[in-house]
Amino acid sequence: MKAPKYIEKDLNVAKYRERIFKGHQDKLKKIMEVKKPILYPEQEELLNRININKFRAHEFNIGERDAEIKRKNQILLDKLVEISHGKWRSVEPAPRRKKKKKLEDAPRSLNYVARKKESQRIEQENIAFAKRLIEKKGQISKRSMDQDFHNHSRYKK
């Protein structure tokens, strides 16, 4: 008998819950003891073919999902590379006029240094993200998916 997680103050309620739980366990045992129906050899062969086709479809879907993930990762990586090269500007820069250079060492604006640091930080984050994207393997494991499929098919019977 399992120890209760909490102590019931009303003994009638505790007995009632225990009786209901025991009835529930008995019903579960009856369900587990139900025998499989007797099948003719043709029916068994048909069921085996259906199960094999389901398994093949499942494997195909996993492969398609992996291919889709790889495609999307490649698109993300391409966009990151384009961004780092500066190809993703929404507005084309205006043609520059030739100006007289007064002070070559002075920055063009007061927040030039801050903008430069921010752009370097963003570029470093993009590079780190691209490295993580390339180095990580997929989260979908074929072994765990197979195990789940077999468990599901066992419960189905």
C-alpha positions in Angstrom: 0.0 0.0 0.0 1.3 3.4 -0.9 1.7 6.1 1.8 -0.7 9.0 1.3 0.7 12.3 0.1 -1.6 14.0 2.6 -3.7 12.9 5.6 -7.5 13.1 5.1 -9.3 14.5 8.1 -12.6 12.8 7.3 -12.2 9.0 7.5 -15.4 8.4 5.4 -13.9 10.4 2.5 -10.6 8.5 2.8 -12.4 5.1 2.7 -14.6 6.2 -0.2 -11.5 7.3 -2.2 -9.7 4.1 -1.4 -12.7 2.0 -2.5 -13.0 4.0 -5.8 -9.3 3.7 -6.5 -9.4 -0.1 -5.9 -12.4 -0.3 -8.3 -10.4 1.7 -10.9 -7.4 -0.6 -10.6 -9.7 -3.7 -11.0 -11.2 -2.2 -14.2 -7.7 -1.6 -15.5 -6.7 -5.2 -14.9 -9.8 -6.4 -16.8 -8.9 -4.2 -19.7 -5.3 -5.5 -19.8 -6.5 -9.1 -19.7 -8.7 -8.8 -22.8 -7.5 -11.3 -25.3 -6.8 -10.4 -28.9 -9.4 -11.6 -31.4 -8.4 -14.6 -33.5 -7.4 -13.5 -37.0 -7.3 -15.4 -40.2 -3.8 -15.6 -41.9 -5.0 -13.2 -44.7 -6.1 -10.7 -42.0 -2.8 -11.0 -40.2 -0.9 -10.5 -43.5 -3.0 -7.4 -44.3 -2.4 -5.9 -40.8 1.3 -6.6 -41.1 1.5 -4.8 -44.5 -0.5 -1.8 -43.1 1.8 -1.6 -40.1 4.9 -1.7 -42.4 3.4 1.0 -44.6 2.7 3.2 -41.5 6.3 2.7 -40.3 7.6 3.7 -43.8 5.4 6.7 -43.9 6.6 7.7 -40.4 10.2 7.4 -41.4 9.5 9.4 -44.6 7.9 12.2 -42.5 10.9 12.3 -40.2 13.2 12.7 -43.2 11.0 15.4 -44.7 10.9 17.2 -41.4 14.7 17.1 -41.1 15.2 18.3 -44.6 12.8 21.2 -44.0 14.7 22.2 -40.8 18.0 22.1 -42.7 16.5 24.2 -45.5 15.2 26.8 -43.1 18.6 26.8 -41.2 20.4 27.4 -44.5 18.0 30.3 -45.4 18.7 31.9 -42.0 22.4 31.4 -42.4 22.3 33.0 -45.9 20.4 36.0 -44.5 22.9 36.4 -41.7 25.8 36.4 -44.1 24.0 38.9 -46.4 23.3 41.1 -43.4 26.9 41.0 -42.3 28.0 42.0 -45.8 25.6 44.9 -45.8 23.3 43.7 -48.6 20.1 44.2 -46.6 19.6 47.9 -46.6 16.0 48.8 -47.3 16.9 52.3 -48.6 19.6 52.8 -51.1 22.1 55.4 -49.9 22.0 58.8 -51.6 24.8 59.6 -54.0 27.6 61.3 -52.1 28.7 64.7 -53.0 32.3 65.6 -52.9 33.0 67.6 -49.8 36.0 69.4 -48.7 37.8 67.5 -46.0 38.3 69.8 -43.1 39.2 67.4 -40.3 39.9 63.9 -41.3 40.3 62.6 -37.8 37.1 64.0 -36.4 34.0 61.8 -36.4 31.1 62.8 -38.6 28.6 62.9 -35.7 28.7 62.9 -32.0 27.3 59.3 -31.7 29.6 57.9 -34.4 31.6 55.9 -31.8 28.4 54.5 -30.2 26.9 53.5 -33.5 30.2 51.8 -34.5 30.3 49.8 -31.3 26.7 48.8 -31.7 27.2 47.6 -35.2 30.2 45.6 -34.2 28.3 44.1 -31.3 25.4 43.1 -33.7 27.9 41.6 -36.1 29.5 39.6 -33.4 26.1 38.3 -32.2 25.3 37.3 -35.8 28.6 35.4 -36.1 28.0 33.7 -32.8 24.5 32.8 -33.8 25.6 31.4 -37.1 28.3 29.3 -35.4 25.7 27.9 -32.9 23.3 27.2 -35.8 26.0 25.3 -37.7 27.4 23.4 -34.7 24.1 22.3 -33.1 22.7 19.0 -34.3 18.9 18.6 -34.7 16.8 18.1 -31.6 14.8 15.3 -33.3 16.2 11.9 -32.5 15.4 9.0 -34.7 15.9 6.6 -31.8 13.4 8.4 -29.5 10.9 8.7 -32.4 11.2 4.9 -33.0 10.7 4.2 -29.3 7.6 6.5 -29.2 6.2 4.8 -32.4 6.6 1.3 -30.9 5.0 2.4 -27.6 2.1 3.9 -29.5 1.6 0.9 -31.6 1.7 -1.3 -28.5 -1.0 0.8 -26.8 -3.0 0.7 -29.9 -3.3 -3.1 -29.8 
